[in-house]
Amino acid sequence: MTTSLRHHSALLILITACMNLSVSAATEISKEKIIAVKAAHMLDSKNGRMLDHAVILIKGDYITAAGSNLAVPAGAEVIDLGNMTVLPGFIDAHTHLTMNPEDSGYSSVAISVPRQALTGAKNARLTLDSGFTTVRDVGASGYADIALRDSINAGELPGPRILASGPALGITGGHCDDTMHAPEYHAVSEGVADGVSEVMKRTRTIIKYGADVIKVCATGGVLSFGDDPQASQYTMEEMKAIVGEAHRLGRKVAAHAHGNDGIKIAVLAGVDSIEHGSYIDDESIKLMKEHKTWLVPTVYIGDWLIDNAEAIKLPKPLLEKAKIVMPQARKNIANAIKQGVPIALGTDSAVYPHGLNGHEFATYVKLGMTPMQALQSGTINGAKLLGLEDKTGSLEANKFADLVAVSGDPIKDITEVERVLWVMKAGVVVKK
């Protein structure tokens, strides 16, 4: 190598080193930068109160302090939201990001897993823009929800923080099996397992491929052919095997359950949440309170689905079931709210369009919750159910800087949360 080439190489190495140092220094400066978010009001979801003259201080991904009239450090970047109300990022404990309303029934047969994954990318953005910074995705084909979660975590796509279940566990011919194909196709959904040994193996397999939570179908459903929403599906022995394996491996269990027999089996087996709970009665309510089992009602779908059934070409047998189950669900969920069952907000979005998740809050208020209780169901309660109460669900030090802002006071008008104007996830503004 000539002297000039050696000098040139040395110069390149020096420039590269300086550039790396500059990038590193910029990263460190970014990590150290303080952001101060100011707003007229702030929801203290943990203590069930609204604070005035709010200031939230943020460093990196996390909140360092939050309260009324806090001093803003010198040099902080100030985001002044004026008369707006700031709330913790919302949590949806029951969603299906990789599906759309028009996918109900036979039309779903033509949708591939790669297509579902791309659908999930679109719906993740819609969900985040509506103020939901954390969701639990409970049932997706081909582990598409897990791929979506990983892509969002890698910073490749915008979307909420996801706890994903992968394929839901179900019995042969049950709500979580493929009942649309003729027998000669031998179609079986990937979560289907029967008997104690099979359900144990299937639970382990789903966890092997990355599931954060196990979803199990304890009863029949509405949007499935040939089953009864009131009929239980897994036996007590099978359900205990699923819950036992999931808990032993550090995963919670969410049980789709409309009818009381399935609810009781699931609760006694130790599941962490009952999804839907449409036919929940006083006995099931008492049992859930005793076992501290969360209820995740999904009631806004009753408004949207029946009104839009023709537009999405919902098959007639599924519509007929919806017309029976959903009015019953409203009455029974109202009773559960009145009796104090612990409730975390869930939407079942995919049955209705993603991005409308915030409509669930007002539905809960119509069924008897106070606006504060409804807001807590979609913030601190959701965080507790998901096991993330040390990370999110309230605006306080050492929690993720997940914030949303609305123009009015949702305590006075709960529908304000349907019109989210500003969103921050982990310290980054994602919607202005």
Order of alpha helices (4+ residues) and beta strands (2+ residues): alpha-beta-beta-beta-beta-beta-beta-alpha-beta-alpha-beta-alpha-beta-alpha-beta-alpha-beta-alpha-beta-alpha-alpha-alpha-alpha-alpha-beta-beta-beta
